[in-house]
Amino acid sequence: MTQTTTFNRQIQLASRPVGAPTPANFHLATSSVPSAEPGQVLLRTVFLSLDPYMRGRMSDAASYAASVAIGATMVGATVCRVETSQHAGFVAGDWVLAYTGWQDYAVSDGTGLTKLDPVLSRPSYALGVLGMPGFTAYMGLLDIGAPKAGETVVVAAATGAVGSVVGQIAKLKGCRVVGIAGGARKCAAAVEELGFDACVDHHSPALATLLAAACPAGIDVYFENVGGKVFDAVLPLLNTSARVPVCGLIANYNATQLPEGPDRSALLMRTLLTKRIRMQGFIIFDDYGHRYPEFARDMGQWLTQGKIKFREDIVDGLENAPQAFIGMLEGKNFGKLIVRVAKD
Ligand SMILES: NC(=O)c1ccc[n+]([C@@H]2O[C@H](COP(=O)([O-])OP(=O)(O)OC[C@H]3O[C@@H](n4cnc5c(N)ncnc54)[C@H](OP(=O)(O)O)[C@@H]3O)[C@@H](O)[C@H]2O)c1
């Protein structure tokens, strides 16, 4: 069933996943379209962003943000059209960035809505390169990574929403950039389309050797998106005074327990100590929300000048969101994963 003007489809959390999510963890519910009261707008979802952090929201483990309750609609950022308005600040037809989740329609009193430029060539960019993932790449790399020209920057999930932008900004800053990505097709795109100096396939059993060969002068900045065996390959190559912005650990998101094997925390601590490495986690809007304008200015210019390229992986149909999300956690997306909930 596609988007209609009669029904509101909502994808709800049916149960909490144990390990990797499955389609059974989601439930497609249908209700009538809500109507806007005075002071409110009715929003119609056109694009829905699918992001790795949503795996954390499906869990009830303590985290920096609240879990989605069982039976509640999955949360998520959206780009919507204002369908009807009884709010002085909006008119029907406005594009807005919202946080209305995995559903066709939502009513809002305007809180948290950002009006988008009506002539924006790609409104979906507000969910990607001009939105949260692009902002994450920009602040994590420039503020924590602090790359200097000539240094070697390594980034994992290199063709994804965050990683692709990290690598391109590092190139703009004059660095040698090495990506780590899943498969030959993604690695070729990192070099040929995004302009990275090299890219290594993390599925290769020779990952550590290939990464060492791609980083003959060691690693000065490692932008951590993944963790797991990718971090194991990076750790011995980190230079003295290296910086490690810890952005995400997607390799562990479906884990139900700590990895087996010897406790390697002593190895990590010794490396941090002897090489005086700075490793810092960050949560983008909590830590850097006040710096969004400087990002928007720089990224807007880079895009206009053709200095940053951005690939979107667009999946049609709200009903396909669960499978697309499950696939993202397996590396099936190629670029920023977005659901086109309806044609505009
Ligand atoms: N701290 C923050 O505020 C913040 C904000 C946004 C995002 N993040 C984090 O940034 C990271 C990237 O997010 P994104 O939105 O840009 O996603 P993305 O890179 O567009 O998509 C996720 C990618 O992760 C890789 N991946 C998945 N499982 C993996 C595994 N087991 N081992 C290695 N790679 C794996 C896959 O790429 P390959 O096929 O190339 O492996 C997959 O395509 C995530 O960890 C996310 O949680 C953090």
The ligand as a Tripos MOL2 file, in Angstrom:
@<TRIPOS>MOLECULE
LIG
   48    52     1     0     0
SMALL
NO_CHARGES

@<TRIPOS>ATOM
      1 N1         28.4640   10.2920   17.2480 N.am      1 LIG1
      2 C1         27.4890   10.8090   16.5210 C.2       1 LIG1
      3 O1         26.9020   11.8420   16.8560 O.2       1 LIG1
      4 C2         27.1190   10.1250   15.2400 C.ar      1 LIG1
      5 C3         26.2880   10.7560   14.2860 C.ar      1 LIG1
      6 C4         26.0290   10.0930   13.0700 C.ar      1 LIG1
      7 C5         26.5590    8.8270   12.8390 C.ar      1 LIG1
      8 N2         27.3200    8.2370   13.7980 N.ar      1 LIG1
      9 C6         27.9440    6.9170   13.5600 C.3       1 LIG1
     10 O2         28.7190    7.0180   12.3930 O.3       1 LIG1
     11 C7         28.8270    5.7330   11.7740 C.3       1 LIG1
     12 C8         28.4810    5.8480   10.3030 C.3       1 LIG1
     13 O3         27.1060    6.2320   10.1990 O.3       1 LIG1
     14 P1         26.4730    6.5720    8.7800 P.3       1 LIG1
     15 O4         25.1550    7.1900    9.0210 O.co2     1 LIG1
     16 O5         27.4620    7.2680    7.9390 O.co2     1 LIG1
     17 O6         26.2060    5.1020    8.1730 O.3       1 LIG1
     18 P2         26.7100    4.5380    6.7720 P.3       1 LIG1
     19 O7         28.1990    4.5320    6.7930 O.co2     1 LIG1
     20 O8         26.0380    5.2580    5.6710 O.co2     1 LIG1
     21 O9         26.1620    3.0430    6.8030 O.3       1 LIG1
     22 C9         26.6510    2.1110    7.6950 C.3       1 LIG1
     23 C10        27.8990    1.3750    7.1040 C.3       1 LIG1
     24 O10        28.6360    0.7970    8.1680 O.3       1 LIG1
     25 C11        29.4050   -0.2520    7.6540 C.3       1 LIG1
     26 N3         29.3030   -1.4260    8.5050 N.ar      1 LIG1
     27 C12        28.1830   -2.0110    8.9700 C.ar      1 LIG1
     28 N4         28.5050   -3.0850    9.6970 N.ar      1 LIG1
     29 C13        29.8500   -3.1690    9.7100 C.ar      1 LIG1
     30 C14        30.7700   -4.0620   10.2980 C.ar      1 LIG1
     31 N5         30.3760   -5.0950   11.0480 N.pl3     1 LIG1
     32 N6         32.0960   -3.8550   10.0960 N.ar      1 LIG1
     33 C15        32.5070   -2.8120    9.3420 C.ar      1 LIG1
     34 N7         31.6710   -1.9310    8.7570 N.ar      1 LIG1
     35 C16        30.3600   -2.1210    8.9370 C.ar      1 LIG1
     36 C17        28.8550   -0.5830    6.2720 C.3       1 LIG1
     37 O11        29.7570   -0.0630    5.3080 O.3       1 LIG1
     38 P3         30.8580   -1.0220    4.6190 P.3       1 LIG1
     39 O12        30.0900   -1.9220    3.7020 O.co2     1 LIG1
     40 O13        31.7580   -0.0870    3.9420 O.co2     1 LIG1
     41 O14        31.4980   -1.7860    5.7110 O.co2     1 LIG1
     42 C18        27.5590    0.2040    6.2300 C.3       1 LIG1
     43 O15        27.2380    0.5760    4.9050 O.3       1 LIG1
     44 C19        27.9240    4.8040   12.5820 C.3       1 LIG1
     45 O16        28.7130    4.1050   13.5220 O.3       1 LIG1
     46 C20        26.9890    5.7650   13.2980 C.3       1 LIG1
     47 O17        26.4600    5.2220   14.4820 O.3       1 LIG1
     48 C21        27.5900    8.8510   14.9820 C.ar      1 LIG1
@<TRIPOS>BOND
     1     1     2 1
     2     2     3 2
     3     2     4 1
     4     4     5 ar
     5     4    48 ar
     6     5     6 ar
     7     6     7 ar
     8     7     8 ar
     9     8     9 1
    10     8    48 ar
    11     9    10 1
    12     9    46 1
    13    10    11 1
    14    11    12 1
    15    11    44 1
    16    12    13 1
    17    13    14 1
    18    14    15 2
    19    14    16 1
    20    14    17 1
    21    17    18 1
    22    18    19 2
    23    18    20 1
    24    18    21 1
    25    21    22 1
    26    22    23 1
    27    23    24 1
    28    23    42 1
    29    24    25 1
    30    25    26 1
    31    25    36 1
    32    26    27 ar
    33    26    35 ar
    34    27    28 ar
    35    28    29 ar
    36    29    30 ar
    37    29    35 ar
    38    30    31 1
    39    30    32 ar
    40    32    33 ar
    41    33    34 ar
    42    34    35 ar
    43    36    37 1
    44    36    42 1
    45    37    38 1
    46    38    39 2
    47    38    40 1
    48    38    41 1
    49    42    43 1
    50    44    45 1
    51    44    46 1
    52    46    47 1
@<TRIPOS>SUBSTRUCTURE
     1 LIG1         1 GROUP 0 **** ****
